[in-house]
Amino acid sequence: MNATSNTRNSVQAAAPARKARRVPMPRVWPVTANDVYAILGGNVLLILAMWVRHGNLSELATTAGIFTAVGEITALMGTYLVLIQLILMSRSPWLDQVFGQDRITDAHRWVGFSAIWLLIGHAVFTTVGYAMGVGVSPVDQFFTLIFTYPYVLWSAVSLVIFMVVGFASVRAVRRKASYETWYAIHLYTYLAIALGFLHQLFVGVDFTTDMVARVYWIGLYVVAFGCLVVFRFWQPISVSRRHRLHVANVVDEAPGVSSIYLSGRELDQLPVRAGQWFRLRFLTRDGWYKAHPFSISAAPNGKYLRFTIKDLGDYTDKLQRVKVGTAVFIEGPYGALTGAARTKARVLLVAGGIGITPLRALLEELPASRGNLTLVYRASDPSELVFKREIDELASIRGATVHYLVGRRGSREMPTDPLDPRALRRLVPDIHDRDVYVCGPTGMMTRVLNSLRWLRVADDQVHYERFAF
């Protein structure tokens, strides 16, 4: 038993509630995906229109001019994508609401790599175009640009930093690096953007020839950095200062799994929904600079937040031994795996392993009537079933149906996949008339999502978030 479990007098282990206590709901932003796409596309057209307005189409009359023109356009589009990347990095709640964490993560990767390739293209095409224009080799022109043109050396350093960050984001490299190393490398993105901005400000054709374009681009930078400052820094600082969260208890739930209870001031005024997650930064000597995502594992109750963490052999081992009283800095809440996404009266929750944490909270919070809530909980071994007592009590109180699918695939007890399409349809015959929430290991989630597609469950009825990023 964890030594800190003796402190349970400060915050008791969570007991299923007949009705989750209401706390303020997160703000609903009046923005749709189509609004975002229209703004993004409109800015692309405006950027290209300003480039044409500056008379740059005349460059297309020669081969050298074509290369130079392509270099200019790739610079403009690459810079624009970098600013979009800044907004994605801001973790703005309106983006979270509109697109969900999975789509934001995918966009983050796509936009980041695209921006890097466009900026590389800018360097290559511009160098070749200038070289052809004056009749020298691209290598000679490269050194001329670096050492004689103002701020070009800085832009080269900026590009190298972007390339290093991009290399660190390749999945094969990302898997081998620690989270702290990966995070530290990505902080250099801000330096790269600053150096690139100076290059654009003093050399970029839009900045040097057109005051309107200069004001426009500065405005884009202000908006991007404004989102970053407000949502990435000011809001977490404000929330943490107001609620002054600290560790109130640590409770063992299962072998290698512990729940950390956080209490603080005015938690009944913290807007959060079951299914959402926070980034937690435990303010210890070796933990204050590490922030990691964890879902709440009990419905918000205005008294405490509960996070349930599995020991994966890294920082999670230390968190399970965190001392009571440790101050905690929080960022969030984030995530769209909530009741707000529901489109049907009936709901199916599909959990695997520690992925039960957000779904256990949803099981407690979602409106329920007998037969409307079903939980399918997959585990390889009975010891991996977390919250079994709580789940059984909640199911009894709320009239929910629970299916425990325990055993290793391919074993005598479980020779086939219990989450394949036919098995799911046997367990939940009315699956087409339900919203389906899925959370668990990546492999399990992939199989379940494939099964749901095979069963032709509508996409807007399927809700999931991957937390392995």
C-alpha positions in Angstrom: 0.0 0.0 0.0 1.3 3.5 -0.9 2.6 5.3 2.2 0.6 8.4 1.4 -2.7 6.5 1.5 -2.8 7.1 5.3 -3.8 10.7 4.5 -7.3 9.8 3.4 -8.8 11.8 6.1 -8.2 15.0 4.0 -10.0 13.8 0.9 -11.8 10.5 0.9 -11.7 8.0 -2.0 -14.4 8.8 -4.5 -17.7 7.1 -4.1 -20.2 6.9 -6.9 -22.7 9.8 -6.8 -26.4 9.4 -7.6 -26.1 12.8 -9.3 -22.9 14.5 -10.1 -22.7 18.0 -8.5 -23.0 20.8 -11.0 -20.0 23.1 -11.7 -19.8 25.8 -14.3 -19.6 24.5 -17.9 -16.7 25.5 -20.1 -17.4 28.4 -22.3 -19.1 27.6 -25.7 -17.4 29.6 -28.4 -19.5 30.8 -31.4 -17.2 29.4 -34.0 -17.6 26.6 -36.5 -15.1 24.7 -38.6 -16.4 26.4 -41.7 -15.7 29.8 -40.1 -12.1 28.8 -39.5 -11.7 27.4 -43.0 -13.2 30.5 -44.5 -10.8 32.8 -42.6 -7.7 30.6 -43.4 -8.6 30.5 -47.1 -9.5 34.2 -47.3 -6.1 35.1 -45.9 -4.3 32.9 -48.4 -6.1 34.7 -51.3 -5.3 38.1 -49.7 -1.6 37.2 -49.4 -1.5 36.2 -53.0 -3.5 39.2 -54.1 -1.0 41.5 -52.4 1.9 39.7 -54.1 0.3 40.2 -57.5 -0.5 43.9 -56.6 3.2 44.5 -56.1 3.8 43.7 -59.7 5.5 40.4 -59.1 3.8 38.7 -62.0 6.3 40.4 -64.3 9.0 38.1 -62.8 7.5 35.2 -64.7 8.8 36.5 -68.0 12.2 34.8 -67.4 13.4 31.5 -66.0 15.3 33.3 -63.3 12.2 35.3 -62.5 10.1 32.2 -62.2 12.5 30.7 -59.6 12.5 34.0 -57.7 8.7 34.2 -57.8 8.3 30.7 -56.5 10.8 31.5 -53.8 8.7 34.5 -52.8 5.4 32.6 -52.7 6.9 29.7 -50.7 8.3 32.3 -48.2 4.9 33.9 -47.8 3.0 30.6 -47.5 5.6 29.1 -45.2 5.5 32.1 -42.9 1.7 32.0 -42.9 1.7 28.3 -41.9 4.2 29.1 -39.1 1.7 31.7 -37.7 -1.1 29.1 -37.9 1.2 26.7 -36.1 1.6 29.3 -33.3 -2.2 29.4 -32.9 -2.3 25.6 -32.8 0.4 25.6 -30.1 -1.6 28.1 -28.0 -4.1 25.3 -27.1 -6.9 27.8 -27.6 -10.2 26.4 -26.2 -12.2 27.5 -29.2 -10.0 25.3 -31.4 -10.4 22.4 -29.0 -14.2 22.9 -29.1 -14.4 23.1 -32.9 -12.0 20.4 -33.9 -11.1 18.2 -31.0 -7.7 17.2 -29.8 -7.0 14.5 -32.4 -7.7 16.7 -35.3 -5.6 19.5 -33.8 -2.7 17.1 -33.2 -2.9 15.9 -36.8 -3.1 19.5 -38.1 -0.1 20.5 -35.9 2.0 17.8 -37.6 0.8 18.6 -41.1 1.1 22.4 -40.8 4.6 22.1 -39.1 6.1 19.8 -41.7 4.5 21.8 -44.6 5.9 25.1 -43.2 9.4 23.7 -43.0 9.3 22.3 -46.5 8.0 25.6 -47.9 10.7 27.6 -46.1 13.3 25.2 -47.4 11.8 25.7 -50.9 12.0 29.5 -50.3 15.8 29.2 -49.6 16.5 26.9 -52.6 14.3 28.7 -55.2 15.4 32.2 -54.2 19.1 31.2 -54.3 18.8 29.6 -57.7 16.7 32.4 -59.1 19.2 35.1 -57.9 22.1 33.0 -59.2 20.6 32.6 -62.6 19.8 36.3 -62.7 23.5 37.4 -62.2 25.1 34.4 -63.9 26.9 32.8 -60.9 26.7 29.4 -59.3 24.0 28.8 -56.7 26.8 28.0 -54.2 28.5 31.4 -54.7 25.1 33.1 -54.6 24.3 31.3 -51.3 27.4 32.7 -49.6 26.7 36.1 -51.0 23.2 36.1 -49.6 24.4 34.8 -46.2 27.2 37.3 -45.7 26.1 40.5 -47.6 22.3 40.7 -47.3 20.9 42.0 -44.1 19.3 39.5 -41.7 19.7 36.6 -44.2 22.2 34.9 -41.8 19.6 35.1 -39.1 17.0 33.6 -41.4 19.4 30.7 -42.2 19.7 30.1 -38.4 15.9 30.2 -38.1 15.6 27.6 -40.9 18.1 25.3 -39.3 16.2 25.5 -36.0 12.9 24.7 -37.8 14.6 21.7 -39.4 15.9 20.4 -36.1 12.4 20.8 -34.5 10.9 19.0 -37.5 13.5 16.1 -37.2 12.6 15.8 -33.5 9.0 15.5 -34.4 9.4 12.5 -36.8 7.6 9.6 -35.0 10.6 7.3 -35.0 12.8 10.0 -33.3 10.0 11.1 -31.0 9.5 7.6 -29.6 13.2 7.4 -28.6 13.4 10.9 -27.0 12.1 11.7 -23.5 9.2 14.1 -23.3 11.4 16.7 -21.6 13.9 16.6 -24.4 11.2 16.8 -27.1 9.6 19.7 -25.2 12.8 21.6 -24.7 13.7 21.3 -28.4 10.3 22.7 -29.4 10.8 25.7 -27.3 13.4 26.9 -29.8 10.5 27.3 -32.3 9.9 30.7 -30.7 13.5 31.8 -31.3 13.2 30.6 -34.9 10.0 32.6 -35.5 11.6 35.7 -34.0 14.7 35.5 -36.3 12.5 34.8 -39.3 10.3 37.8 -38.5 13.3 40.1 -38.5 14.3 38.7 -41.9 10.8 39.3 -43.3 10.5 42.8 -41.7 13.7 44.1 -43.3 14.1 42.0 -46.5 10.6 40.6 -47.3 9.2 42.2 -50.5 5.8 42.8 -48.9 7.3 44.7 -45.9 9.8 46.9 -47.8 7.4 48.1 -50.6 3.9 48.4 -49.1 2.8 49.9 -45.8 -0.6 48.1 -46.1 1.1 44.8 -46.4 3.4 45.6 -43.5 0.5 46.4 -41.2 -1.3 43.3 -42.4 1.6 41.0 -41.6 2.3 42.6 -38.3 -1.4 42.2 -37.5 -1.1 38.4 -38.2 1.9 38.2 -35.9 0.0 40.1 -33.2 -3.0 37.7 -33.5 -0.9 34.6 -33.4 1.3 35.6 -30.5 -1.8 37.1 -28.7 -3.5 33.7 -28.8 -0.3 32.1 -27.5 0.1 34.6 -24.6 -3.5 34.5 -23.6 -4.3 30.8 -23.8 -0.9 29.2 -23.2 0.4 31.5 -20.4 -2.0 34.0 -19.0 -5.0 31.7 -18.6 -3.2 28.8 -16.9 -1.4 31.3 -14.5 -4.7 33.0 -13.7 -6.5 29.7 -13.1 -3.7 28.3 -11.0 -3.4 31.4 -8.9 -7.2 31.5 -8.3 -7.7 27.9 -7.3 -4.2 27.1 -5.7 -4.4 23.4 -6.3 -2.4 21.0 -4.2 -2.1 17.3 -3.7 -4.7 16.3 -1.0 -4.4 12.5 -1.2 -2.8 9.6 -3.1 -4.7 6.3 -3.2 -3.7 3.0 -4.7 -6.4 1.7 -7.1 -4.7 -1.4 -8.6 -1.2 -2.8 -9.1 0.8 0.1 -10.6 -2.2 2.4 -10.7 -2.8 5.3 -8.3 -5.3 8.2 -8.0 -4.1 11.7 -7.1 -6.7 13.9 -5.5 -6.2 17.7 -5.9 -8.1 20.2 -3.8 -8.0 23.9 -3.6 -10.0 27.1 -3.4 -13.3 27.7 -5.2 -13.2 24.5 -7.2 -17.0 24.8 -7.5 -16.2 27.7 -9.8 -13.8 25.8 -12.1 -15.4 25.2 -15.4 -14.8 21.5 -16.4 -16.7 18.6 -17.8 -16.3 14.8 -17.3 -14.1 13.5 -20.1 -11.8 16.5 -20.2 -8.1 16.6 -19.2 -5.5 18.9 -17.8 -1.8 19.3 -18.1 -0.4 19.0 -14.6 2.9 20.5 -13.4 3.8 19.3 -9.9 5.9 22.1 -8.3 8.7 20.0 -6.9 12.4 20.4 -7.3 12.6 18.1 -10.3 9.0 18.3 -11.5 8.1 22.0 -11.9 9.3 22.1 -15.5 7.4 18.9 -16.6 3.8 19.2 -17.7 1.9 16.0 -18.7 -1.7 15.4 -19.7 -4.1 13.4 -17.5 -7.9 13.0 -17.7 -10.1 13.5 -14.7 -11.4 10.1 -13.5 -14.4 11.3 -11.5 -17.1 13.7 -12.5 -16.5 17.3 -11.4 -17.9 17.8 -7.9 -16.6 21.2 -6.8 -14.5 19.7 -4.0 -11.6 18.0 -5.7 -10.2 16.8 -9.0 -9.2 13.2 -9.3 -6.5 12.0 -11.8 -5.7 8.3 -12.1 -2.2 7.5 -13.3 -0.6 4.2 -14.4 3.0 3.5 -13.7 4.6 3.3 -17.2 8.2 3.2 -15.9 8.9 6.9 -16.5 7.8 10.1 -14.7 4.5 8.4 -13.8 6.4 6.3 -11.2 7.5 9.5 -9.4 4.0 11.0 -9.6 2.5 8.0 -7.7 4.8 8.9 -4.8 4.2 12.6 -4.8 3.9 14.1 -1.3 0.6 15.4 0.0 0.6 19.2 0.1 2.6 19.5 -3.1 1.4 22.5 -5.1 0.2 21.9 -8.6 0.1 24.2 -11.6 -2.6 23.3 -14.1 -3.3 24.0 -17.7 -6.8 23.3 -19.0 -9.3 21.9 -19.1 -8.9 20.6 -22.7 -10.7 18.0 -24.7 -14.0 17.4 -26.5 -14.6 13.9 -25.3 -17.6 15.2 -23.3 -21.4 15.0 -23.1 -21.5 18.1 -25.3 -20.6 15.9 -28.2 -23.5 13.6 -27.8 -26.1 13.3 -30.6 -28.2 10.4 -29.3 -30.1 9.6 -26.1 -28.2 6.3 -25.8 -24.5 6.0 -25.2 -21.9 3.3 -25.5 -18.6 3.7 -23.7 -15.7 1.5 -24.8 -12.6 1.5 -22.6 -9.3 -0.3 -22.6 -6.9 -0.5 -19.6 -6.2 2.9 -18.1 -8.4 4.5 -20.8 -11.2 3.9 -18.4 -10.4 7.2 -16.6 -12.4 9.7 -18.7 -15.1 7.2 -19.4 -15.6 6.4 -15.7 -16.2 10.1 -15.2 -18.7 10.2 -18.1 -20.4 7.1 -16.7 -21.1 9.2 -13.6 -22.0 12.5 -15.3 -24.0 11.6 -18.5 -27.8 11.8 -18.2 -29.0 8.3 -17.6 -32.1 6.2 -17.6 -32.3 2.4 -17.5 -30.8 1.0 -20.7 -29.4 4.2 -22.1 -25.8 3.8 -20.8 -23.6 0.8 -21.7 -19.9 0.4 -20.8 -17.6 -2.2 -22.5 -14.4 -2.5 -20.5 -11.5 -4.4 -22.1 -8.5 -5.8 -20.0 -6.0 -8.5 -20.5 -6.1 -9.5 -16.8 -8.5 -9.0 -13.9 -5.9 -7.1 -12.1 -6.0 -4.4 -14.8 -9.6 -3.6 -14.2 -9.5 -0.2 -12.5 -12.5 1.1 -10.5 -14.4 -2.1 -10.8 -16.2 -1.6 -7.5 -17.0 2.0 -8.4 -18.2 1.0 -11.8 -20.5 -1.7 -10.5 -22.0 0.7 -7.9 -22.5 3.4 -10.6 -24.1 0.8 -12.9 -26.5 -0.2 -10.2 -27.4 3.4 -9.2 -27.7 4.7 -12.8 -29.2 1.6 -14.5 -26.2 1.2 -16.8 -25.1 -2.1 -18.4 -21.4 -3.1 -18.0 -19.6 -5.8 -20.0 -16.1 -6.8 -18.7 -14.1 -8.4 -21.5 -11.1 -9.9 -19.7 -8.4 -12.2 -21.2 -5.7 -12.2 -23.7 -6.6 -12.4 -27.3 -5.7 -15.8 -28.8 -6.0 -17.6 -25.5 -8.4 -20.5 -24.9 -10.8 -18.2 -23.0 -10.7 -15.5 -25.7 -9.7 -17.0 -29.1 -11.0 -14.1 -31.2 -11.0 -10.3 -30.8 -13.9 -9.4 -28.4 -14.1 -6.0 -30.0 -14.5 -7.0 -33.7 -17.7 -5.9 -35.5 -19.7 -9.0 -34.9 -18.8 -9.2 -31.2 -19.7 -5.5 -30.7 -23.0 -6.0 -32.4 -23.8 -9.0 -30.2 -23.0 -7.0 -27.1 -24.8 -3.9 -28.2 -27.5 -4.7 -30.8 -28.6 -1.1 -31.0 -25.1 0.3 -31.6 -26.3 2.3 -34.6 -28.6 4.3 -32.4 -25.9 5.2 -29.9 -23.1 7.7 -29.5 -19.9 5.7 -29.0 -17.0 7.1 -26.8 -13.7 5.3 -27.1 -10.6 5.6 -25.0 -7.7 3.2 -24.5 -4.3 2.0 -25.9 -3.7 3.0 -29.5 -4.0 -0.5 -30.9 -7.3 -1.2 -29.2 -8.7 2.2 -30.3 -7.7 1.5 -33.9 -9.5 -1.9 -33.9 -12.6 -0.4 -32.3 -12.8 2.5 -34.7 -12.3 0.1 -37.6 -15.1 -2.1 -36.3 -17.4 0.9 -36.0 -16.7 1.9 -39.6 -17.4 -1.7 -40.7 -20.7 -1.5 -38.8 -21.4 1.8 -40.6 -21.9 3.8 -37.3 -22.1 7.5 -38.4 -18.9 9.5 -37.9 -20.7 12.2 -35.9 -21.7 9.5 -33.4 -18.1 8.3 -32.7 -16.0 10.3 -30.2 -12.4 9.6 -29.2 -9.2 11.2 -28.3 -5.7 9.7 -28.4 -3.5 10.7 -25.5 -0.2 9.1 -26.7 1.3 12.4 -28.0 
